[in-house]
Amino acid sequence: MNNPLIETHINVDYFDVREELASRSMCGHTFFSGPIDAYFAKEGYEKLEYRSLNFEKKIVKDIGNDKYFLPASVVNYPSADYDFTRIVEYKHLLKQESPDTIIFYE
């Protein structure tokens, strides 16, 4: 950023400088860009369980040239009732015509 009223610090542990920043009279706002569970750790909250790091591909055959598996390109599943957080169907995005489609579970 190129503004004399804004300071940017990188490669700094926010928690090492938080109190110093709060004591500055000119420092009205600070922004934390790390993991949200790290920010609230001192409040006694547990580390968040991140559910999705794996991608599983599934080919759906004979769905139709102008048909889709999903109602939209991405459908989210935020509930713990599922072993995945979303399904993505790229056929929506690329406007492809194919009797088949490929979906990815994340």
N, C-alpha and C positions, 0 to 999 in steps of 0.2 A: 504494500500500500504506500502511496506517496501522498501523505497528508501530515502536516506538522502536528496535528492534534491527536494522531493515532500512533501508538507504539505497537510494534509487532515483535514478539520474541518467539524464536523456534528452538527446539532441542532443550527446553527448560521444563523441569518437573513443576507443574502448577502448584502442587502441594508444598513444595519447598519455598515458594515465593508468595503464596496466597496472603499471608498475614502482612507482609511488607507492602503488597499492592493495596490492600484494604486500608492501611494506615496513611497512604498518600492522599492528600486533600484533592488533588487534581484527577485522581483515578476514580471516576464515577462508575465505570462498568468494566468488568473482566469477563472473558468468555473462555469456557473450558471446552476443549475439543477432543477429549479422550473418551474412553468407555464410560457409559453412564453408571455402571455398577461401581467403578473405581471412585467416582465422584461422591457417591453416597455410602461408601464403605465405613467411614468414621461415624456415621449415624447408626451403625449396627445392622445395616441391610446385608443380606448374603449376596455373594457373587451370582450374577444372572447366568442361567443355563442357556447357552446359545445352541439352538436346535438344528441348524442347517449348515452343513459344510460339504455335504455329499451331493452329487448330481447323478440321478438315475435316468437313463434314456429308455423310452418305450416307443415302439413303432406300432401305430394303430392302422391295420390294413383295411382296405376297401370301405373307407368312410364316405367316399364320394368326392368328385372334383371340386364342388362348391360347398362342401360340408366341413364342419369343424368338430373337434372333440370338446373344446371349451367354448363358452359363450363370449369370451374375450381372450386376448393374447396372454394375459396373466390372471390367475385366480389365486388369491391368498387364502391360507388355512391357518389362522393364528391360534387355534385351539390346540391344547395338548392332546386332544383326542386323535390326532394324526401324527404319523412319523415324519412328516414333511411340512414345510411352511408355505410352499407355493407350487403350482404347476404352470409351466410356460409352454405355449404352443406357437412356434415361430411361423407357422403357415399363415397366421393372421397378419403378422407384421410385413411379410414379403409379398402378400397377395398372390401366393402360388396356387396353381391349379394342379392338383394331383389327387388320385384316388386314395392315397394314403396320407398320414400325417405323423409327425414325430413330436412327442411331448417329453418334457424334462421335469422330473420331480426334484425339488431342491429341499 
